Amino acid sequence: MGLRTRSALTVSPIRRSVKDLIPFLRQFKRLCACLLQRKPFVYRTRETISLHFDLMVVQSEMRRDAPGELLIPYTQTMMGFLLFQPTPRRIAMIGLGGGSLAKYCYAKLPRASILVAEINPRVIALRDEFQVPMDDERFQVVCADGADFVRDESTSFDVLMVDGFDRDGQSPQLCSASFYADCHRRLAPGGLLVVNLVVEDPLLARSIARIRHSFGTAVVVDSEDRTNRIAFARKDATLALADGRLYARLGALEQTHPVGLRCTLQRIRYEQYERVPA
């Protein structure tokens, strides 16, 4: 479940007729009711459907005419894990939100099984609104606390994506030192942890330090719109690959993954080789 700050209700009343305003006002009334009840709500425009916990922050967004597209920039950056693990067999996600990443991986990685842990049953109840696939033999959404989820070591994963937010920001239990240690244990050898972090979080530096402590090292890059930072860490291995091999892989991935992988790779390389360590 992502986090992107912006006004959720940008409208142009002057350009709207009275007839246009009636459904808008009805929708606004429903949103206010959800706010009073502290419930997640869906906001609809002609082009998009978005998930919110308040009026100013977009948790997830979907284009009506392209529901499988990754619309919010940080979600595209998170898919940078493909550069280092292009054919994962088992993917786990913490945080469902509008299901953007879950839908994308389900459609674009047909050989992967996907298990999503979402703590809020009200979010899960909105899955049909965002065309999240039904559970089947390789896709499942469970109602569970992400911190409890990673403590269960019955199954290991090739990729673990952490994108867990509520109305107050990133859940504290999903950025503790013990949580990241559990993430390390839950991953298969060479498995990748991918964490969505918010630039404005006052505890951002502490979260990054904890990831690096658990994994030995991590590469942290900005999303394209610079509102989020994405941390990549690999279990018992670095993210370093020969440039020739990496760019050859990039060329193949770009044929089927239109998610800005080239830009993500450039930011990763900058962090790895050009930035002077603090």
LUMBAPA-454348 format. One record per residue (C-alpha): chain; x, y, z; residue in three letters. Coordinates in pm, 1 decimal, m for minus. Each point is the difference from the previous one (the first is absolute). Layout:
! residues N
[A [X Y Z] ALA]
...
END
This chain:
! residues 278
[A [0.0 0.0 0.0] MET]
[A [172.2 311.8 m116.5] GLY]
[A [13.4 358.5 105.1] LEU]
[A [3.3 304.0 m226.5] ARG]
[A [m87.9 351.5 112.9] THR]
[A [m228.4 211.6 m214.7] ARG]
[A [m348.5 143.1 3.0] SER]
[A [m243.6 m281.8 m56.7] ALA]
[A [m290.8 220.4 m98.6] LEU]
[A [132.6 229.8 m269.6] THR]
[A [m302.7 130.0 m186.7] VAL]
[A [m90.8 297.0 m217.7] SER]
[A [m345.6 114.6 115.4] PRO]
[A [m17.3 278.7 m259.3] ILE]
[A [25.6 m253.5 m279.9] ARG]
[A [m255.6 m236.7 148.4] ARG]
[A [m368.0 19.7 m69.3] SER]
[A [m251.5 m52.7 278.3] VAL]
[A [m65.6 m347.5 m140.3] LYS]
[A [371.8 m83.2 24.8] ASP]
[A [15.4 120.0 359.9] LEU]
[A [m277.1 m226.7 129.3] ILE]
[A [200.5 m329.4 m13.5] PRO]
[A [305.9 183.5 128.8] PHE]
[A [m191.1 130.0 303.4] LEU]
[A [m143.9 m345.7 66.7] ARG]
[A [347.2 m147.3 m12.0] GLN]
[A [135.5 272.2 227.0] PHE]
[A [m274.3 m76.7 252.2] LYS]
[A [102.4 m368.0 m0.2] ARG]
[A [363.7 95.5 47.9] LEU]
[A [m82.1 217.2 298.7] CYS]
[A [m191.0 m288.0 157.3] ALA]
[A [302.1 m227.7 m48.6] CYS]
[A [227.2 259.3 157.1] LEU]
[A [m218.1 24.5 308.3] LEU]
[A [8.3 m378.6 31.6] GLN]
[A [376.3 m13.5 m71.8] ARG]
[A [m65.0 m233.7 m292.7] LYS]
[A [196.9 m19.1 m325.8] PRO]
[A [m194.5 139.2 m290.8] PHE]
[A [2.5 m4.1 m377.5] VAL]
[A [m5.8 319.4 m207.8] TYR]
[A [m102.4 m15.6 m364.6] ARG]
[A [62.3 232.1 m291.5] THR]
[A [m71.3 m59.1 m366.9] ARG]
[A [357.9 m125.3 m48.6] GLU]
[A [107.5 m152.9 332.8] THR]
[A [m102.8 m178.8 317.0] ILE]
[A [206.3 65.7 312.1] SER]
[A [21.3 m129.7 356.5] LEU]
[A [25.8 243.2 292.7] HIS]
[A [11.8 14.3 376.5] PHE]
[A [m37.8 379.2 m4.9] ASP]
[A [m67.8 272.5 m255.3] LEU]
[A [361.4 99.7 m57.4] MET]
[A [185.7 m326.0 m50.0] VAL]
[A [m36.6 m251.0 m282.0] VAL]
[A [66.7 m353.9 119.2] GLN]
[A [m52.0 m163.6 m338.0] SER]
[A [m124.6 104.2 m343.2] GLU]
[A [m127.8 m186.5 m305.9] MET]
[A [m81.3 111.9 m351.3] ARG]
[A [m344.9 m114.9 m105.3] ARG]
[A [115.5 m76.1 m355.4] ASP]
[A [322.3 m174.6 109.6] ALA]
[A [m57.9 m163.2 341.8] PRO]
[A [322.5 m199.8 m14.9] GLY]
[A [226.2 299.3 m56.0] GLU]
[A [228.1 120.2 278.9] LEU]
[A [m114.6 359.4 22.4] LEU]
[A [176.5 132.6 311.9] ILE]
[A [376.7 44.8 m52.9] PRO]
[A [119.2 m177.4 315.5] TYR]
[A [m169.5 m323.8 m110.3] THR]
[A [200.3 5.9 m322.5] GLN]
[A [322.0 51.7 195.9] THR]
[A [m80.3 m295.3 226.2] MET]
[A [m14.4 m222.8 m307.1] MET]
[A [372.5 68.3 m37.5] GLY]
[A [49.2 m329.0 182.5] PHE]
[A [m37.8 m162.1 m343.0] LEU]
[A [347.2 124.1 m88.4] LEU]
[A [144.0 m237.8 260.1] PHE]
[A [m269.9 m267.1 17.5] GLN]
[A [m173.3 m10.9 m341.4] PRO]
[A [m177.5 m334.9 51.1] THR]
[A [m113.1 m28.5 364.3] PRO]
[A [m198.0 m310.0 89.1] ARG]
[A [m142.0 120.3 333.7] ARG]
[A [m93.1 362.3 71.8] ILE]
[A [m138.2 131.7 328.9] ALA]
[A [m149.2 344.9 48.4] MET]
[A [m86.6 184.3 318.3] ILE]
[A [m275.4 251.2 m67.4] GLY]
[A [m267.4 m43.2 m265.0] LEU]
[A [m144.8 348.3 m42.8] GLY]
[A [m158.7 22.0 m342.2] GLY]
[A [199.0 m303.3 m108.2] GLY]
[A [210.4 172.6 m267.9] SER]
[A [316.3 m200.4 63.0] LEU]
[A [m189.9 m322.9 63.5] ALA]
[A [m192.9 32.3 m327.9] LYS]
[A [311.0 87.5 m195.2] TYR]
[A [203.3 m293.0 129.5] CYS]
[A [m292.7 m238.0 m50.4] TYR]
[A [m36.4 104.5 m364.2] ALA]
[A [364.6 49.5 m95.8] LYS]
[A [166.8 m280.4 197.5] LEU]
[A [m219.0 m302.8 m78.8] PRO]
[A [245.4 m249.7 148.8] ARG]
[A [1.2 170.2 339.8] ALA]
[A [m225.8 m76.8 294.1] SER]
[A [m108.6 311.8 189.6] ILE]
[A [m104.5 24.6 364.9] LEU]
[A [m124.4 335.9 131.4] VAL]
[A [m39.4 84.0 369.1] ALA]
[A [m237.0 289.8 77.6] GLU]
[A [m88.6 90.3 356.6] ILE]
[A [m314.8 201.9 m72.4] ASN]
[A [m306.6 m207.7 m96.0] PRO]
[A [m169.6 315.4 m129.2] ARG]
[A [277.6 40.4 m255.2] VAL]
[A [m36.7 m362.2 m108.0] ILE]
[A [m374.6 55.8 m36.4] ALA]
[A [74.7 257.5 m273.2] LEU]
[A [200.6 m241.0 m216.0] ARG]
[A [m275.0 m33.7 m261.5] ASP]
[A [m7.7 377.8 m45.1] GLU]
[A [361.4 m17.7 m118.1] PHE]
[A [m37.2 m322.5 m198.6] GLN]
[A [234.5 m194.4 226.6] VAL]
[A [m1.5 m365.8 m115.9] PRO]
[A [m196.0 m258.9 189.6] MET]
[A [202.2 m243.0 208.7] ASP]
[A [119.4 m300.5 m196.1] ASP]
[A [282.3 m253.5 m5.4] GLU]
[A [268.1 265.8 m36.7] ARG]
[A [m159.0 314.0 149.3] PHE]
[A [m128.4 52.0 352.8] GLN]
[A [m86.8 295.6 223.6] VAL]
[A [m0.3 m65.7 374.8] VAL]
[A [m112.1 227.4 282.0] CYS]
[A [308.9 13.0 220.5] ALA]
[A [236.5 236.2 174.6] ASP]
[A [314.0 23.5 m214.3] GLY]
[A [224.7 m26.5 305.5] ALA]
[A [m164.8 m328.6 99.2] ASP]
[A [8.5 m115.7 m361.3] PHE]
[A [380.1 20.1 m29.4] VAL]
[A [53.4 m180.7 328.2] ARG]
[A [m149.1 m314.0 m150.2] ASP]
[A [293.8 m181.1 m158.7] GLU]
[A [m198.5 m284.5 m155.2] SER]
[A [54.0 139.1 m351.6] THR]
[A [285.7 203.0 m144.2] SER]
[A [m33.7 254.2 m277.6] PHE]
[A [212.4 120.0 m289.0] ASP]
[A [m138.7 353.4 29.9] VAL]
[A [m160.3 172.7 298.4] LEU]
[A [m164.6 337.6 m72.5] MET]
[A [m90.7 219.2 297.7] VAL]
[A [m251.6 277.2 m66.3] ASP]
[A [m199.6 24.5 320.7] GLY]
[A [m156.9 332.2 94.3] PHE]
[A [m304.8 116.4 190.1] ASP]
[A [m154.2 343.4 52.2] ARG]
[A [289.5 93.3 230.2] ASP]
[A [275.4 m100.4 m242.3] GLY]
[A [223.7 m303.8 10.5] GLN]
[A [m107.4 m247.6 263.8] SER]
[A [254.8 m2.8 286.8] PRO]
[A [7.5 m380.2 14.1] GLN]
[A [113.1 m4.3 m366.5] LEU]
[A [315.5 204.0 52.8] CYS]
[A [141.5 m140.9 322.4] SER]
[A [341.3 m165.6 25.1] ALA]
[A [m162.2 m334.7 82.0] SER]
[A [m230.4 27.1 m303.0] PHE]
[A [288.4 42.9 m243.9] TYR]
[A [187.4 m285.8 168.0] ALA]
[A [m307.7 m218.8 m50.5] ASP]
[A [m16.4 109.6 m365.3] CYS]
[A [357.3 m117.6 m44.0] HIS]
[A [m84.3 m340.7 146.5] ARG]
[A [m313.0 m38.5 m211.8] ARG]
[A [185.0 48.8 m329.5] LEU]
[A [154.2 m285.1 m196.4] ALA]
[A [377.4 15.3 m63.7] PRO]
[A [64.4 294.0 m229.5] GLY]
[A [m356.5 125.1 52.3] GLY]
[A [m85.3 367.0 m29.9] LEU]
[A [m165.8 236.1 245.0] LEU]
[A [m168.8 305.4 m155.9] VAL]
[A [m134.6 265.6 236.8] VAL]
[A [m204.6 309.7 m76.7] ASN]
[A [97.2 293.0 223.9] LEU]
[A [m130.0 358.3 1.6] VAL]
[A [241.2 289.7 m43.6] VAL]
[A [m185.4 215.4 255.0] GLU]
[A [14.1 m265.7 273.1] ASP]
[A [207.1 145.8 288.9] PRO]
[A [120.1 m353.9 82.6] LEU]
[A [111.4 m77.1 m356.4] LEU]
[A [372.6 m9.9 81.6] ALA]
[A [m61.7 m236.8 291.0] ARG]
[A [m197.7 m239.9 m218.7] SER]
[A [274.0 m5.8 m263.5] ILE]
[A [264.0 m62.1 267.5] ALA]
[A [m199.5 m293.5 136.1] ARG]
[A [m34.9 m157.1 m344.8] ILE]
[A [375.1 32.0 m56.4] ARG]
[A [72.0 m149.0 341.5] HIS]
[A [m212.7 m308.1 m72.4] SER]
[A [121.0 m52.1 m357.6] PHE]
[A [354.8 133.2 19.6] GLY]
[A [m66.7 250.3 m276.9] THR]
[A [m287.9 153.7 m192.8] ALA]
[A [m45.4 233.2 m294.5] VAL]
[A [m257.4 275.1 50.3] VAL]
[A [m126.1 204.4 m296.0] VAL]
[A [m261.7 268.0 m59.8] ASP]
[A [m318.0 m66.1 m192.7] SER]
[A [m39.2 197.2 m322.0] GLU]
[A [m207.8 269.3 172.9] ASP]
[A [233.5 7.3 304.7] ARG]
[A [m281.9 m46.9 252.3] THR]
[A [108.4 m351.2 97.5] ASN]
[A [326.0 m184.4 53.3] ARG]
[A [33.1 m367.2 m87.3] ILE]
[A [246.3 m223.1 182.9] ALA]
[A [138.4 m311.6 m170.6] PHE]
[A [188.9 m256.8 206.6] ALA]
[A [110.9 m353.1 m83.1] ARG]
[A [39.6 m288.7 241.0] LYS]
[A [359.1 m119.2 33.3] ASP]
[A [101.0 174.4 m323.5] ALA]
[A [58.1 344.0 m148.4] THR]
[A [m197.6 162.9 m278.6] LEU]
[A [312.1 24.7 m213.4] ALA]
[A [m7.5 m160.8 m344.9] LEU]
[A [230.4 54.8 m296.5] ALA]
[A [m125.9 295.3 m203.8] ASP]
[A [m2.7 m200.8 m321.8] GLY]
[A [m218.1 m270.2 149.6] ARG]
[A [m226.0 252.3 171.1] LEU]
[A [m63.1 212.3 m309.0] TYR]
[A [m61.6 m310.2 m210.8] ALA]
[A [m261.5 m107.3 254.4] ARG]
[A [m146.8 350.5 m3.4] LEU]
[A [m48.5 m15.5 m376.1] GLY]
[A [m194.0 m323.5 30.9] ALA]
[A [m211.3 123.2 291.7] LEU]
[A [m99.6 321.2 m173.5] GLU]
[A [m180.8 m201.6 m264.6] GLN]
[A [m265.6 m108.3 248.4] THR]
[A [33.6 235.6 299.4] HIS]
[A [m78.1 366.2 m84.9] PRO]
[A [78.8 123.2 350.3] VAL]
[A [302.3 226.2 m44.5] GLY]
[A [259.1 m265.7 80.3] LEU]
[A [274.9 188.0 m183.9] ARG]
[A [m47.7 306.6 219.5] CYS]
[A [m10.3 m217.5 311.9] THR]
[A [322.3 m171.6 m102.3] LEU]
[A [170.8 334.1 m53.5] GLN]
[A [m99.8 114.8 349.2] ARG]
[A [118.1 m328.8 151.6] ILE]
[A [334.3 26.2 m177.2] ARG]
[A [40.8 358.5 115.2] TYR]
[A [m59.4 m101.1 360.3] GLU]
[A [237.2 m295.4 m27.4] GLN]
[A [295.7 156.1 m177.2] TYR]
[A [m19.4 379.2 m10.8] GLU]
[A [m144.1 130.0 323.1] ARG]
[A [263.1 68.8 263.4] VAL]
[A [m89.3 m187.9 318.9] PRO]
[A [m115.5 219.0 287.6] ALA]
END
